[in-house]
């Protein structure tokens, strides 16, 4: 098999673990114990029930034991993580950048789906991202890191402070206008700490810009197409994550085209 297929398989397997994190972390449960079980009948699942995507297809989306429906969310997370790992490999090959990028991709997926479900970005997930991003920044002091744009050894640290400061300012202004329940939350602010460490300041600022574009587009669609209330709360974490993914894979191209447009 090619390396791309191996990365797909690795992404699917890790995606299965991400589902555990997405469900258990906001419910304050351990992500290592007890073993996975059916959410309806609570029967402990066997290894044959836990094969990423394949088990879902074989069981036709139902529990083997009580036949309760299994949410499509589970194979969706696995497939998303698997295909994004393939894109990472296609972009960065077999390299240290690939390791950090895969960790970053999985981190973004966990944050996005938890925010979609609970409208929160848990501190423990952010702390994990900060630790991994900090390790990356330390690595950059020793070796060149091609994801960063520019040669500054402090690129990630500058990205962490600049991105977080700007989002904090926006969050404070939005609270003054809309109240504590409106606009950006502190979880979105904290989210930019690991993003800045992983992407550096240029791609972090691009992430912020893209996240508002993505959020604005979806907001307009919900407002005018689906007739949603303009005061309806909408998690912003997934749009930040989408902006970060865009920056990770195509950020340099976007910035270069913008700077040298004719």
Rosetta blueprint (number, residue, H / E / L):
1 X L
2 X L
3 X H
4 X H
5 X H
6 X H
7 X H
8 X H
9 X H
10 X H
11 X H
12 X H
13 X H
14 X H
15 X H
16 X H
17 X H
18 X H
19 X H
20 X H
21 X H
22 X H
23 X H
24 X H
25 X H
26 X H
27 X H
28 X L
29 X L
30 X L
31 X L
32 X L
33 X L
34 X L
35 X L
36 X L
37 X E
38 X L
39 X L
40 X L
41 X L
42 X L
43 X L
44 X E
45 X L
46 X L
47 X H
48 X H
49 X H
50 X L
51 X L
52 X L
53 X L
54 X H
55 X H
56 X H
57 X H
58 X H
59 X L
60 X L
61 X L
62 X E
63 X L
64 X L
65 X L
66 X L
67 X L
68 X L
69 X E
70 X L
71 X L
72 X L
73 X H
74 X H
75 X H
76 X H
77 X H
78 X H
79 X H
80 X H
81 X H
82 X H
83 X H
84 X H
85 X H
86 X H
87 X H
88 X H
89 X H
90 X H
91 X H
92 X H
93 X L
94 X L
95 X L
96 X H
97 X H
98 X H
99 X H
100 X H
101 X H
102 X H
103 X H
104 X H
105 X H
106 X H
107 X H
108 X H
109 X H
110 X H
111 X H
112 X H
113 X H
114 X H
115 X H
116 X H
117 X H
118 X H
119 X L
120 X L
121 X L
122 X L
123 X H
124 X H
125 X H
126 X H
127 X H
128 X H
129 X H
130 X H
131 X H
132 X H
133 X H
134 X H
135 X H
136 X H
137 X H
138 X H
139 X H
140 X H
141 X H
142 X H
143 X L
144 X L
145 X L
146 X L
147 X L
148 X L
149 X L
150 X L
151 X L
152 X L
153 X L
154 X L
155 X H
156 X H
157 X H
158 X H
159 X H
160 X H
161 X H
162 X H
163 X H
164 X H
165 X H
166 X H
167 X H
168 X H
169 X H
170 X H
171 X H
172 X H
173 X H
174 X H
175 X H
176 X H
177 X H
178 X H
179 X L
180 X L
181 X L
182 X L
183 X L
184 X L
185 X L
186 X H
187 X H
188 X H
189 X H
190 X H
191 X H
192 X H
193 X H
194 X H
195 X H
196 X H
197 X H
198 X H
199 X H
200 X H
201 X H
202 X H
203 X H
204 X H
205 X H
206 X H
207 X H
208 X H
209 X H
210 X H
211 X H
212 X H
213 X H
214 X H
215 X H
216 X H
217 X H
218 X H
219 X H
220 X H
221 X H
222 X H
223 X H
224 X H
225 X L
226 X L
227 X L
228 X L
229 X L
230 X L
231 X L
232 X L
233 X L
234 X L
235 X L
236 X L
237 X H
238 X H
239 X H
240 X H
241 X H
242 X H
243 X H
244 X H
245 X H
246 X H
247 X H
248 X H
249 X H
250 X H
251 X H
252 X H
253 X H
254 X H
255 X H
256 X H
257 X H
258 X H
259 X H
260 X L
261 X L
262 X L
